[in-house]
């Protein structure tokens, strides 16, 4: 039987979470967790667009999906950040969207300062530890587009980064589901994370971008590996650019299988 936490224990855990604040620079608003590190951003005049390059790349799972059926799919984010991915999937792609965020202050900040809509029939923001929440049977096999971006306030390495965690992520995915992960940190940390993802998904299921200038490397893993022809991916990239204004043709110069 799982031990229930007391109100005092829960209050202590919340108090230990980092303070959430924001800063504005020109037309961009940035989210911070008590440090100068940027945890997310928003274009103040276009709050449902994706501003940061690496976050745009987190949408690369669209390359493997039929654009005509996107609105019938389910997207999930582990780690809310500034809610850029959550808002894009919900508002622009019209997907059923679930986000899991451990810090209730981040959820409140996204709704106060970053235009995150309230929950409704298609949007569900869950205040929970992602490592625990994703094990629940209700989520298993339901997710078509999974985004994993789990960093603490120091942004040094992923908070959840074991082969077992990535196996749990794979269990979330529908048959044609795709996961993208933001890996940020030292080269050795990246290689270790990539090895764990390949262990959980199989090396033939894993693709990766070259790093951004800031050092973010987005890795993609498919529930069931496929190797579409480059021409097919380029065609899909053109559809993504025309429909959702993401730089998907540029992705094709920076994105390839790891084996």
C-alpha positions as CSV (number, residue, x, y, z in Angstrom):
1,X,0.0,0.0,0.0
2,X,1.3,3.4,-1.0
3,X,2.0,5.8,2.0
4,X,-0.2,8.9,1.9
5,X,1.6,12.2,2.4
6,X,0.5,14.5,5.1
7,X,-0.4,18.2,4.4
8,X,2.8,19.2,6.2
9,X,5.0,16.9,4.0
10,X,3.3,18.2,0.8
11,X,3.8,21.8,2.0
12,X,7.5,21.1,2.6
13,X,8.0,19.6,-0.8
14,X,6.3,22.6,-2.5
15,X,8.5,25.0,-0.4
16,X,11.6,23.2,-1.7
17,X,10.7,23.8,-5.3
18,X,12.5,26.7,-7.0
19,X,10.9,30.1,-7.2
20,X,9.2,30.9,-10.5
21,X,9.6,34.3,-12.2
22,X,9.8,35.9,-15.7
23,X,11.6,38.6,-17.6
24,X,10.8,40.6,-20.7
25,X,13.3,41.5,-23.4
26,X,11.9,43.3,-26.4
27,X,8.9,41.3,-27.6
28,X,9.9,38.0,-25.9
29,X,9.0,36.9,-22.4
30,X,11.2,34.4,-20.6
31,X,10.5,31.9,-17.8
32,X,13.0,31.4,-15.0
33,X,13.2,29.0,-12.0
34,X,15.0,31.3,-9.6
35,X,18.1,31.6,-11.8
36,X,19.2,33.3,-15.0
37,X,18.7,30.1,-17.0
38,X,15.9,30.4,-19.5
39,X,13.3,27.6,-18.9
40,X,11.0,28.7,-21.7
41,X,9.9,31.7,-23.7
42,X,6.9,33.3,-25.5
43,X,6.5,35.9,-28.2
44,X,4.2,38.4,-26.5
45,X,2.5,39.3,-29.8
46,X,2.1,35.6,-30.9
47,X,1.7,33.6,-27.7
48,X,0.8,30.3,-29.4
49,X,3.8,30.3,-31.7
50,X,7.1,28.5,-30.7
51,X,9.9,31.0,-30.2
52,X,13.0,29.0,-29.3
53,X,14.7,26.9,-32.0
54,X,15.2,23.8,-30.0
55,X,11.5,23.8,-28.9
56,X,10.5,24.0,-32.6
57,X,12.7,20.9,-33.2
58,X,10.8,19.1,-30.4
59,X,7.9,19.1,-32.9
60,X,9.9,16.8,-35.3
61,X,7.6,13.9,-34.6
62,X,5.2,15.6,-37.1
63,X,7.6,14.3,-39.8
64,X,6.3,10.8,-39.1
65,X,2.6,11.6,-38.8
66,X,-0.2,12.0,-41.3
67,X,-0.9,15.8,-41.2
68,X,-4.6,15.2,-42.1
69,X,-5.2,13.2,-39.0
70,X,-3.3,15.3,-36.4
71,X,-6.4,16.7,-34.7
72,X,-7.5,13.2,-33.8
73,X,-4.1,12.5,-32.0
74,X,-3.0,12.9,-28.4
75,X,0.1,14.9,-27.4
76,X,1.8,14.8,-24.0
77,X,4.4,17.0,-22.4
78,X,6.6,15.9,-19.5
79,X,7.7,19.2,-18.0
80,X,5.6,22.3,-18.8
81,X,8.3,25.0,-19.1
82,X,6.6,28.1,-20.5
83,X,3.9,25.8,-22.0
84,X,5.1,26.5,-25.6
85,X,4.7,22.9,-26.7
86,X,1.4,22.5,-24.8
87,X,-0.1,25.6,-26.3
88,X,1.1,24.8,-29.8
89,X,-0.3,21.3,-29.7
90,X,-3.6,22.4,-28.2
91,X,-4.2,25.7,-30.2
92,X,-2.4,25.2,-33.5
93,X,-2.6,21.4,-34.0
94,X,-6.0,21.1,-32.2
95,X,-4.8,17.9,-30.5
96,X,-5.9,16.4,-27.3
97,X,-3.1,17.6,-25.0
98,X,-1.9,16.5,-21.6
99,X,1.0,18.1,-19.7
100,X,2.6,16.8,-16.5
101,X,4.4,19.3,-14.3
102,X,5.7,18.8,-10.7
103,X,5.8,22.4,-9.7
104,X,2.4,24.0,-9.1
105,X,4.0,27.5,-9.3
106,X,5.0,26.8,-12.9
107,X,1.4,25.9,-13.8
108,X,0.2,29.1,-12.2
109,X,2.9,31.2,-13.9
110,X,2.0,29.7,-17.3
111,X,-1.6,30.7,-16.8
112,X,-0.8,34.1,-15.4
113,X,2.0,35.2,-17.7
114,X,2.3,32.8,-20.6
115,X,-1.3,32.5,-21.9
116,X,-1.9,28.9,-21.0
117,X,-5.6,28.2,-21.3
118,X,-7.7,26.6,-18.6
119,X,-8.3,22.8,-18.8
120,X,-11.2,21.7,-20.9
121,X,-12.2,18.5,-22.8
122,X,-9.0,18.6,-24.9
123,X,-6.5,20.1,-22.4
124,X,-5.4,18.5,-19.1
125,X,-2.5,19.9,-17.1
126,X,-1.6,17.5,-14.2
127,X,0.4,18.6,-11.2
128,X,2.4,15.5,-10.5
129,X,5.8,13.8,-10.6
130,X,6.2,12.6,-14.2
131,X,8.1,9.5,-13.1
132,X,5.1,8.4,-11.1
133,X,2.3,9.7,-13.3
134,X,3.3,8.0,-16.5
135,X,3.2,4.6,-14.9
136,X,-0.6,4.9,-14.5
137,X,-2.6,2.5,-16.7
138,X,-4.8,5.3,-17.9
139,X,-1.9,6.8,-19.9
140,X,-0.4,3.6,-21.4
141,X,-0.5,3.3,-25.1
142,X,-2.5,6.5,-25.6
143,X,0.2,9.1,-26.6
144,X,1.0,9.8,-30.3
145,X,3.4,12.7,-29.7
146,X,5.4,12.7,-26.5
147,X,7.7,15.6,-25.5
148,X,10.2,15.2,-22.7
149,X,11.9,18.3,-21.4
150,X,12.7,17.7,-17.7
151,X,15.4,20.0,-16.2
152,X,15.8,21.5,-12.8
153,X,16.6,25.2,-12.1
154,X,20.3,24.6,-12.7
155,X,19.6,23.1,-16.2
156,X,22.7,20.8,-15.8
157,X,21.3,17.4,-16.9
158,X,17.8,15.8,-17.3
159,X,16.1,15.2,-14.0
160,X,14.7,11.8,-15.2
161,X,17.3,10.0,-17.4
162,X,17.4,6.3,-16.8
163,X,16.8,3.5,-19.3
164,X,13.9,2.5,-17.1
165,X,12.4,5.9,-17.4
166,X,12.7,5.8,-21.2
167,X,11.1,2.4,-21.2
168,X,8.1,3.9,-19.3
169,X,8.0,6.6,-21.9
170,X,7.9,4.0,-24.7
171,X,5.0,2.3,-22.9
172,X,3.0,5.6,-23.1
173,X,3.2,5.6,-26.9
174,X,0.6,4.4,-29.3
175,X,1.8,2.0,-32.0
176,X,2.9,4.8,-34.4
177,X,3.9,7.1,-31.5
178,X,7.0,9.3,-31.4
179,X,9.0,10.7,-28.4
180,X,11.3,13.8,-28.6
181,X,13.7,14.6,-25.8
182,X,15.7,17.8,-25.1
183,X,19.2,16.9,-24.0
184,X,21.3,19.8,-22.8
185,X,24.6,19.6,-21.1
186,X,28.1,18.2,-21.5
187,X,29.0,15.9,-24.4
188,X,29.5,13.0,-21.9
189,X,26.0,13.6,-20.5
190,X,24.5,13.5,-24.0
191,X,26.2,10.3,-25.0
192,X,25.0,8.6,-21.8
193,X,21.4,9.8,-22.3
194,X,21.5,8.7,-26.0
195,X,22.7,5.2,-24.9
196,X,19.8,4.9,-22.5
197,X,17.2,6.0,-25.0
198,X,18.6,3.5,-27.6
199,X,18.5,0.8,-24.9
200,X,14.9,1.4,-24.3
201,X,13.7,1.9,-27.8
202,X,16.3,0.1,-29.9
203,X,19.0,1.9,-31.8
204,X,17.2,1.7,-35.1
205,X,14.3,3.7,-33.7
206,X,16.4,6.7,-32.7
207,X,17.1,9.9,-34.7
208,X,19.0,13.1,-33.6
209,X,19.5,16.7,-34.6
210,X,22.8,18.4,-34.5
211,X,23.1,20.7,-31.4
212,X,21.7,24.2,-31.5
213,X,24.2,27.1,-30.8
214,X,23.0,27.0,-27.2
215,X,23.8,23.3,-26.8
216,X,20.4,21.7,-27.0
217,X,20.3,18.4,-28.8
218,X,16.8,17.1,-29.6
219,X,16.6,13.3,-29.9
220,X,13.6,11.5,-31.4
221,X,12.6,7.9,-30.8
222,X,9.8,5.9,-32.5
223,X,7.7,3.3,-30.8
224,X,8.2,1.1,-33.8
225,X,11.2,2.1,-36.0
226,X,10.6,3.1,-39.6
227,X,13.1,4.5,-42.2
228,X,11.1,6.7,-44.6
229,X,12.8,7.7,-47.8
230,X,14.3,11.2,-47.6
231,X,12.0,12.4,-50.4
232,X,9.0,11.3,-48.3
233,X,10.3,13.2,-45.3
234,X,11.0,16.3,-47.4
235,X,7.5,16.2,-48.7
236,X,6.1,16.0,-45.2
237,X,8.4,18.8,-44.1
238,X,6.9,21.0,-46.8
239,X,3.4,20.3,-45.5
240,X,4.5,21.1,-41.9
241,X,6.0,24.5,-43.1
242,X,3.0,25.5,-45.1
243,X,0.4,24.5,-42.4
244,X,2.1,25.4,-39.1
245,X,5.0,27.7,-40.0
246,X,7.7,25.5,-38.5
247,X,11.1,25.4,-40.2
248,X,10.8,21.7,-41.1
249,X,12.8,21.8,-44.4
250,X,15.7,23.2,-42.4
251,X,15.3,20.3,-40.0
252,X,16.1,17.9,-42.8
253,X,19.7,19.3,-43.1
254,X,20.2,18.7,-39.4
255,X,18.4,15.5,-38.6
256,X,19.3,11.9,-39.2
257,X,19.2,8.4,-37.7
258,X,21.9,7.7,-35.1
259,X,22.8,4.3,-36.7
